């Protein structure tokens, strides 16, 4: 897991996401609605962010799916990252 200097999983804004993932904002939200991309954390009424570790797990899952030809690998990787956060495994490293 990637952490900042305080040992906390870094949070990415939409601007950060768009700089590393070549998808439009609308396409990312379609992926989220379909369960194919990590859901954002709502920080306020008009502010959301994503855990960097979940985004990196999604990217790794996509790369694995591409290399092996298994499309379900990407969803599995995303579910694994979400489960790690819900179990508190992402709190420190």
C-alpha positions in Angstrom: 0.0 0.0 0.0 1.2 3.5 -0.8 1.0 5.9 2.2 1.9 9.5 2.8 4.5 10.7 5.4 1.9 10.2 8.1 1.4 6.5 7.3 -2.1 7.1 5.8 -3.4 6.0 2.4 -3.2 9.0 0.1 -6.5 10.3 -1.4 -6.7 11.2 -5.0 -9.0 13.9 -6.5 -10.7 13.6 -9.9 -7.9 15.7 -11.3 -5.4 13.3 -10.0 -7.3 10.3 -11.5 -7.5 12.0 -14.9 -3.7 12.5 -14.9 -3.1 8.8 -14.4 -6.1 7.1 -16.1 -7.0 8.1 -19.6 -10.8 8.1 -19.1 -13.2 10.9 -19.1 -15.0 11.9 -15.8 -18.3 10.5 -17.3 -16.7 7.2 -18.2 -15.2 6.8 -14.7 -18.6 7.4 -13.2 -20.1 4.8 -15.5 -17.4 2.3 -14.3 -18.2 3.2 -10.7 -22.0 2.7 -11.3 -21.3 -0.7 -12.9 -19.0 -1.8 -10.0 -15.9 -1.9 -12.2 -14.0 0.9 -10.5 -13.6 1.8 -6.8 -16.3 4.1 -5.4 -15.2 7.5 -4.2 -15.2 8.7 -0.6 -17.5 11.7 -0.1 -15.6 14.4 1.7 -18.2 17.0 1.5 -21.3 18.0 -0.5 -19.3 18.6 -3.7 -16.0 16.9 -3.0 -15.0 13.3 -3.5 -11.7 11.4 -3.5 -10.4 7.9 -4.0 -7.9 5.9 -2.0 -4.7 5.6 -4.0 -4.3 2.0 -3.0 -7.7 1.1 -4.4 -6.9 2.9 -7.7 -3.5 1.2 -7.9 -5.2 -2.2 -7.2 -7.7 -1.5 -10.0 -4.8 -0.6 -12.4 -3.0 -3.7 -11.5 -6.1 -5.8 -12.0 -6.6 -4.3 -15.4 -3.0 -5.0 -16.3 -3.4 -8.6 -15.1 -6.6 -9.1 -17.0 -5.0 -7.8 -20.2 -1.9 -10.0 -19.8 -3.9 -13.1 -19.0 -7.0 -12.5 -21.0 -9.2 -12.8 -17.9 -11.6 -9.9 -17.7 -12.9 -10.9 -14.2 -9.4 -10.4 -12.7 -10.0 -6.6 -12.7 -13.2 -6.8 -10.7 -11.6 -9.3 -8.3 -8.7 -6.9 -7.7 -11.1 -4.0 -7.0 -13.1 -6.1 -4.6 -10.0 -7.3 -2.8 -8.9 -3.6 -2.3 -12.3 -2.6 -1.0 -12.4 -5.5 1.4 -8.9 -4.6 2.8 -10.1 -1.1 3.5 -13.4 -2.2 5.1 -11.4 -4.6 7.4 -9.1 -1.8 8.5 -6.0 -3.4 6.7 -5.3 -0.1 4.9 -4.7 1.9 8.1 -1.0 1.5 8.4 2.1 0.0 6.7 
